[in-house]
Amino acid sequence: MQPHKISWKWFLLAMALLALVVTGCFANRLTPATAPDVFPCVAESKMTQEIAPEAELADFSCSFKKWEGAETLHFKVAVKNVSQQPQRYRVNVFLDNGKAVGGLIPRKTNKGLVNPGDTASFVYPVKEMTMQPKELFIKVSAMGQQG
């Protein structure tokens, strides 16, 4: 009779743990995830652009998110391929305070390049930038079919 009581205790313990897990999962679904506030980076008159003819700037927005332990400015750059060939793009963003960020879209080419008509994006954090810039310059260059 003793082994039978022990198995009931384990069963009740397992059910209690299952109930905690399920209610925890539902509680996470009930509270919406807090998305960072997205805003225009600067006024259009304060932004200079140099965009390659093979590209179209589909999205350029800013947000403040945690990065390396501090609220940091992030640029979201989305580039649309308006050419007839797959492309890779080099993005550079220069700020009025001398800081700059950038990289390649797509970052890695193992999944291919940006196909004609498709849009690809990347989010660039700006180290130690805790405020919105006053002016900026964005440059998007096409790299062709280089890998």
C-alpha positions, 0 to 999 in steps of 0.5 A: 500500500505504501508504494501506491501512495507515493505514486499518487504524490508524484502524480499530484506533483507532476500535475501541479507543475504542469498547471504552473507551466500552462498558466505561465505560458498563458500569462505571457500570451495575455501580456502584449510584448512591448515593441520599441517606439519607432519614429522618424530619425530626423526631419526629411530636410535634415537627411541627405540620401545617396541611393544607388539606382539598383535600390530603393529605400523601403524603410528608414526608421529609428527606435531606442532599445537596450543594447549592451546594457543601455538604451541605444539608438537603432536604425532600421534600414530596409532596401528594395531591389529595383534592378533586374538582377540579384543584388547585395547592398552596402549601407552607411549611415553618417551622423552629425556628431561624427558617429557612423554605422553600416554594413551589408544587406544581406549580411551573409550570402549563404541564403542568396542575394536580394532578388529583384522586387524583394526587400531586405532589412537590417537593424544597426545599433549606434554605440553610446548614442542615447539621443536622436541625431539632428542631421544624418547622411545615408548612402546605399551602394549596390555591390552587384552579384559579389558574394 
